[in-house]
């Protein structure tokens, strides 16, 4: 299959696109600094919520997700959903391999620190349904496939998260005589999380594409409308990162040693999942765009869900909550680094095949 035909055309995002790593670094640093200096800002922002879901973060994620989902070619996504080999591979990586890898790393690196260990495991169980689309698009991955994988993860998140939390925090530790923790996760809260972060932008994106193509035709929609709409994605990403780190700035700066303890297994986790999944995809002869989408889907996590569950179960000042907060602190720069790696490999593949 020709690689060029498989690679979605990337939207030009001018200065924000070319300087994205710098802008992300500034957003993270500004959020941490403001959250640390204005100590009441985090508690104020955390109170702006709907049923436990942070409204400022929800707004940022909606702005971030909507343009990407408006770009998806849904007819092609439905065709890709019939690829059983690819979907089964993704399900195994996301719902069997990912949680197991995080469980092992959490116990290897934090055997004597149950709160941080539990928080890490909660992060590993929350499969990504939002930010993964941004990384996939930036790396010239297959965003149509990305939409399919995100939708599947969302479905399994609703039906499987509570059971997996019980399995990995209670049953398996009990079977291995490692001690256990009890986590009660509300089915409604998970469904609400999925509905807000995926349902709303998915409906908006699908509607925009359907009526946009009807009004202007495919060519004008792709070449005139989408480039303008596409700018919103990275603005939403930067806003989300800023708000997230402003919310948790004080927690991050007040416990740097614990942040370091959590960061190390997370870096191993993201590396194992991304490089391993990409290698598996290429070994199974998936073209670069599909292998890249598979890798980002398997490596990314739904940090908002993990944070919400940790706070609701263990409290906002708990070690579990801190561990889940460190998740995006590590995930954002690491997965952005993997975007750079992926683009380098794409260039090498193009050079080899041309």
Secondary structure as the mmCIF struct_conf table of DSSP 4:
data_model
#
loop_
_struct_conf.conf_type_id
_struct_conf.id
_struct_conf.beg_label_comp_id
_struct_conf.beg_label_asym_id
_struct_conf.beg_label_seq_id
_struct_conf.end_label_comp_id
_struct_conf.end_label_asym_id
_struct_conf.end_label_seq_id
HELX_RH_AL_P HELX_RH_AL_P1 UNK A 3 UNK A 6
BEND BEND1 UNK A 7 UNK A 7
HELX_LH_PP_P HELX_LH_PP_P1 UNK A 8 UNK A 12
HELX_RH_AL_P HELX_RH_AL_P2 UNK A 14 UNK A 18
TURN_TY1_P TURN_TY1_P1 UNK A 19 UNK A 19
HELX_RH_AL_P HELX_RH_AL_P3 UNK A 20 UNK A 37
BEND BEND2 UNK A 38 UNK A 38
HELX_RH_AL_P HELX_RH_AL_P4 UNK A 39 UNK A 46
TURN_TY1_P TURN_TY1_P2 UNK A 47 UNK A 47
BEND BEND3 UNK A 48 UNK A 48
STRN STRN1 UNK A 49 UNK A 50
TURN_TY1_P TURN_TY1_P3 UNK A 51 UNK A 52
STRN STRN2 UNK A 53 UNK A 54
HELX_RH_AL_P HELX_RH_AL_P5 UNK A 55 UNK A 71
BEND BEND4 UNK A 72 UNK A 72
HELX_RH_AL_P HELX_RH_AL_P6 UNK A 74 UNK A 80
TURN_TY1_P TURN_TY1_P4 UNK A 81 UNK A 82
HELX_RH_AL_P HELX_RH_AL_P7 UNK A 84 UNK A 92
HELX_RH_PI_P HELX_RH_PI_P1 UNK A 93 UNK A 97
HELX_RH_AL_P HELX_RH_AL_P8 UNK A 98 UNK A 109
TURN_TY1_P TURN_TY1_P5 UNK A 111 UNK A 112
HELX_RH_AL_P HELX_RH_AL_P9 UNK A 114 UNK A 125
BEND BEND5 UNK A 126 UNK A 126
STRN STRN3 UNK A 127 UNK A 127
BEND BEND6 UNK A 129 UNK A 130
TURN_TY1_P TURN_TY1_P6 UNK A 131 UNK A 131
HELX_RH_AL_P HELX_RH_AL_P10 UNK A 132 UNK A 138
TURN_TY1_P TURN_TY1_P7 UNK A 139 UNK A 140
HELX_RH_AL_P HELX_RH_AL_P11 UNK A 143 UNK A 166
HELX_RH_PI_P HELX_RH_PI_P2 UNK A 167 UNK A 171
HELX_RH_AL_P HELX_RH_AL_P12 UNK A 172 UNK A 175
TURN_TY1_P TURN_TY1_P8 UNK A 176 UNK A 177
BEND BEND7 UNK A 178 UNK A 178
HELX_RH_AL_P HELX_RH_AL_P13 UNK A 187 UNK A 194
HELX_RH_PI_P HELX_RH_PI_P3 UNK A 195 UNK A 200
HELX_RH_AL_P HELX_RH_AL_P14 UNK A 201 UNK A 216
HELX_RH_AL_P HELX_RH_AL_P15 UNK A 218 UNK A 220
HELX_RH_PI_P HELX_RH_PI_P4 UNK A 221 UNK A 225
HELX_RH_AL_P HELX_RH_AL_P16 UNK A 226 UNK A 254
HELX_RH_AL_P HELX_RH_AL_P17 UNK A 256 UNK A 283
TURN_TY1_P TURN_TY1_P9 UNK A 284 UNK A 285
HELX_RH_AL_P HELX_RH_AL_P18 UNK A 288 UNK A 299
STRN STRN4 UNK A 301 UNK A 301
HELX_RH_AL_P HELX_RH_AL_P19 UNK A 303 UNK A 314
TURN_TY1_P TURN_TY1_P10 UNK A 316 UNK A 317
BEND BEND8 UNK A 318 UNK A 318
HELX_RH_AL_P HELX_RH_AL_P20 UNK A 319 UNK A 353
#
